[in-house]
């Protein structure tokens, strides 16, 4: 998995390039997000449009990144396929932990990073 990030109006947009966030990819993902958090980044919009599969290790890495912010930031997920959305619904992480939106513009708007 490759992770691309950009800063757009104060929001870090993270594109997950590769179809899997699993035991092999989770440490790379988590390491990059922690690096960004250590640089002072606090608002994240994660692009899930290229993701086909996520296991418990990938889910754990996401939750760990949120916890590392200690309530001082926010993660919004967007572009998620129905199969990915079901994982968040089953685990109830779509209720209070992650906001899941349809598009990048929706995510930026929710994080205050774009004009309405």
GIQUIVEN-V564375 format. One record per pair of residues at least 4 apart in sequence whose ideal C-beta (glycine too) atoms are under 6 Angstrom apart, sorted by the first residue. I is the first residue (numbers start at 1). J is the second residue. Records with the same first field share a line. If there is no record, write none. Layout:
BEGIN
I: J ; J
END
This chain:
BEGIN
1: 18 ; 25
2: 17
3: 32
4: 15
5: 12 ; 14
6: 13
7: 12
8: 13 ; 113
9: 113 ; 114
10: 113
11: 43 ; 45 ; 108 ; 111 ; 113
12: 36 ; 41 ; 44
13: 45
14: 46
15: 47
16: 50 ; 51
19: 52
20: 25 ; 53
21: 25 ; 51 ; 54 ; 58
22: 55 ; 58
23: 57
25: 29
26: 30 ; 57 ; 58 ; 61
29: 61
30: 61
33: 65
36: 41
37: 41 ; 68
42: 72 ; 73
43: 73 ; 74 ; 111
44: 75
45: 76 ; 107
46: 77
47: 79
48: 77 ; 79 ; 80 ; 84
49: 79
51: 84
54: 58
56: 60
66: 75
69: 73
75: 98
76: 99 ; 107 ; 110 ; 111
77: 98 ; 100
78: 101 ; 103 ; 104 ; 107
80: 84 ; 85 ; 100
88: 93 ; 94
89: 94
93: 97 ; 98
94: 100
101: 106 ; 107
102: 106
108: 113 ; 114
109: 114
END
